[in-house]
């Protein structure tokens, strides 16, 4: 699991004040979304068919080969914007603090994903339990993806 309720409480002080003690279901949903985005925006771009032919370790994408700690912040930020804050909002036409925070956490998520992809994704290609420098794969972009 990329993030737990304890991680959420650490990154979002005060979230425990809303009478919900367990956000693991929302964090699991967000993790699934992060994995889907990684597959689309990182794996498919860095391990396409031309690269698979050159890399004997490259097979199909396996999320268990990712380093979970590398995705904790992204998972928490995405959970906040897509699953947690919408549940806390009253959705009145005049708005509320939770709705205003949704955009804030969307931006944090986008920044976190972009910076992590640029710095390099830790992926244990050979399944030895260690990620060495050759297994840290960056994306090369010459245009801004949103």
C-alpha positions in Angstrom: 0.0 0.0 0.0 1.4 3.4 -1.0 -0.3 5.3 1.8 -2.2 4.7 5.0 -4.4 6.7 7.2 -1.4 7.4 9.4 0.4 8.9 6.3 -2.7 11.0 5.6 -2.8 12.4 9.1 0.9 13.2 8.9 0.6 15.0 5.6 -2.8 16.7 6.2 -2.9 17.8 9.8 -6.4 18.2 11.1 -7.9 15.6 8.8 -8.7 13.5 11.9 -11.0 16.2 13.2 -13.8 15.2 10.8 -15.0 12.2 12.8 -13.6 9.6 10.4 -10.9 7.4 11.8 -10.1 5.3 8.7 -9.6 6.6 5.2 -7.9 3.4 3.9 -10.7 2.8 1.3 -10.2 6.2 -0.2 -6.4 5.8 -0.2 -6.8 2.4 -1.9 -8.9 4.0 -4.6 -6.3 6.8 -5.1 -3.5 4.2 -5.2 -5.3 2.5 -8.0 -5.6 5.8 -9.9 -1.9 6.6 -9.3 -0.9 3.2 -10.7 -3.1 3.7 -13.7 -1.5 7.1 -14.4 2.0 5.7 -13.9 1.3 2.9 -16.4 0.0 5.5 -19.0 2.4 8.4 -18.4 5.6 6.6 -17.4 5.6 2.9 -18.3 4.1 3.1 -21.7 6.4 6.0 -22.6 9.6 4.6 -21.2 9.0 0.9 -21.9 7.2 0.9 -25.3 7.8 -1.9 -27.7 11.0 -0.4 -29.1 12.5 -0.3 -25.6 11.2 -3.7 -24.6 13.3 -5.2 -27.4 16.4 -3.5 -25.9 15.7 -4.3 -22.3 15.5 -8.0 -21.3 13.9 -7.1 -17.9 11.0 -5.2 -19.5 7.8 -7.1 -19.5 4.4 -6.1 -18.4 3.9 -3.4 -15.8 3.9 -4.8 -12.2 2.9 -2.2 -9.5 4.5 -4.4 -6.8 7.9 -3.6 -8.3 7.4 0.1 -7.5 8.9 1.6 -4.3 5.7 2.4 -2.2 7.3 5.3 -0.3 8.0 7.1 -3.5 4.2 7.4 -4.1 2.9 8.2 -0.6 2.5 11.9 -1.1 1.0 11.6 -4.6 -1.5 9.0 -3.2 -2.5 11.2 -0.3 -2.9 14.3 -2.5 -5.0 12.4 -5.0 -7.1 10.8 -2.3 -7.8 14.3 -0.8 -8.9 15.8 -4.1 -10.9 13.0 -5.6 -12.3 11.0 -2.7 -11.9 12.6 0.8 -12.7 16.3 0.3 -15.7 15.6 -1.9 -17.1 13.4 0.9 -16.6 16.2 3.4 -18.1 19.0 1.3 -21.7 20.0 1.7 -21.8 21.0 -2.0 -23.8 24.2 -1.4 -23.8 26.6 -4.3 -21.9 29.2 -2.3 -19.1 26.7 -1.8 -17.2 25.7 1.3 -13.7 25.2 2.5 -13.5 21.6 1.4 -14.4 22.5 -2.2 -11.8 25.2 -2.3 -9.2 22.7 -1.0 -9.9 20.3 -3.9 -8.1 22.5 -6.4 -5.2 22.9 -4.0 -4.7 19.2 -3.6 -5.2 18.6 -7.4 -2.3 21.0 -8.0 -0.1 19.3 -5.3 -0.8 16.0 -6.9 0.1 17.2 -10.4 3.3 18.7 -9.1 4.3 15.7 -7.1 3.7 13.3 -10.0 5.6 15.5 -12.5 8.6 16.0 -10.1 8.8 12.3 -9.3 8.6 11.3 -13.0 11.4 13.8 -13.8 13.6 12.6 -10.9 13.1 9.0 -11.9 10.8 6.1 -10.9 12.3 3.4 -8.8 11.2 0.1 -10.4 12.7 -3.2 -9.4 13.0 -4.7 -12.9 14.9 -7.8 -11.8 12.8 -8.4 -8.6 15.9 -8.7 -6.4 14.4 -6.5 -3.7 16.8 -3.6 -4.4 16.5 -0.7 -6.8 19.9 0.2 -8.3 20.7 3.2 -10.4 20.0 1.3 -13.7 16.5 0.6 -12.4 15.6 4.3 -11.8 13.9 5.4 -15.0 13.1 9.0 -15.9 10.8 10.3 -18.5 12.1 12.6 -21.2 9.6 15.2 -22.0 9.9 18.2 -24.3 6.3 19.3 -23.8 4.1 19.8 -20.8 1.6 17.0 -20.2 -1.5 17.6 -18.1 
